[in-house]
Amino acid sequence: MKKNKVYMGVDQYGDTYHGLKHPRKDLMGRLGSTHADIMYCDLKGGGSRRKGYVIAHRWIDVYEVRPAYK
């Protein structure tokens, strides 16, 4: 049985957004926006990775929620 992934977001003000099944779509709906930019962070060895989204003038880091114990 495949479990659906769940995500959470934290913006620059410390506000949290829980229970995100489709992070970009869910965040845009909650913040009343129709546009989202992808936010990246630089890696020490070069390159970059996706970190979150910029939606409605908020920088939102997105994290996958996993259980601490199985």
Phi and psi in degrees as a GROMACS rama.xvg file:
@    title "Ramachandran Plot"
@    xaxis  label "Phi"
@    yaxis  label "Psi"
@TYPE xy
-86.4882  129.182  LYS-2
-92.2459  140.406  LYS-3
-75.7589  139.483  ASN-4
-75.2119  146.7  LYS-5
-124.945  140.503  VAL-6
-123.645  162.166  TYR-7
-135.329  156.013  MET-8
-126.261  148.465  GLY-9
-131.968  125.569  VAL-10
-94.1146  179.013  ASP-11
-66.8191  -14.5373  GLN-12
-95.2714  -2.94158  TYR-13
90.095  3.34411  GLY-14
-71.7158  140.024  ASP-15
-113.336  150.826  THR-16
-129.974  109.827  TYR-17
-103.865  160.889  HIS-18
69.5147  36.3874  GLY-19
-86.4898  117.263  LEU-20
-88.5161  -38.8181  LYS-21
-125.957  90.9928  HIS-22
-50.3825  -51.6442  PRO-23
-63.6351  -49.4698  ARG-24
-62.7619  -46.8718  LYS-25
-64.9424  -42.3923  ASP-26
-65.8556  -41.7381  LEU-27
-61.8533  -39.5598  MET-28
-65.8742  -42.883  GLY-29
-68.8094  -32.7593  ARG-30
-96.072  -0.457615  LEU-31
67.1118  38.7364  GLY-32
-116.184  156.854  SER-33
-115.657  5.21143  THR-34
-138.795  141.596  HIS-35
-139.546  136.177  ALA-36
-104.441  146.242  ASP-37
-81.9579  138.238  ILE-38
-108.361  132.189  MET-39
-116.541  158.533  TYR-40
-126.918  147.484  CYS-41
-80.0829  143.416  ASP-42
-98.7651  151.588  LEU-43
-59.7197  -40.9703  LYS-44
-81.8381  8.15496  GLY-45
100.389  160.649  GLY-46
86.8035  -171.501  GLY-47
-153.53  165.659  SER-48
-139.542  157.201  ARG-49
-72.0262  134.039  ARG-50
-114.225  -33.4673  LYS-51
173.021  -147.757  GLY-52
-136.42  154.931  TYR-53
-109.022  112.175  VAL-54
-134.191  128.288  ILE-55
52.6635  47.4821  ALA-56
61.4218  24.9935  HIS-57
-121.41  135.158  ARG-58
-93.9742  109.91  TRP-59
-113.737  115.375  ILE-60
-81.1874  135.296  ASP-61
-112.741  132.689  VAL-62
-127.214  142.744  TYR-63
-79.8276  135.128  GLU-64
-94.4021  124.12  VAL-65
-126.96  150.155  ARG-66
-68.1588  146.085  PRO-67
-70.9305  -34.0635  ALA-68
-129.996  146.958  TYR-69
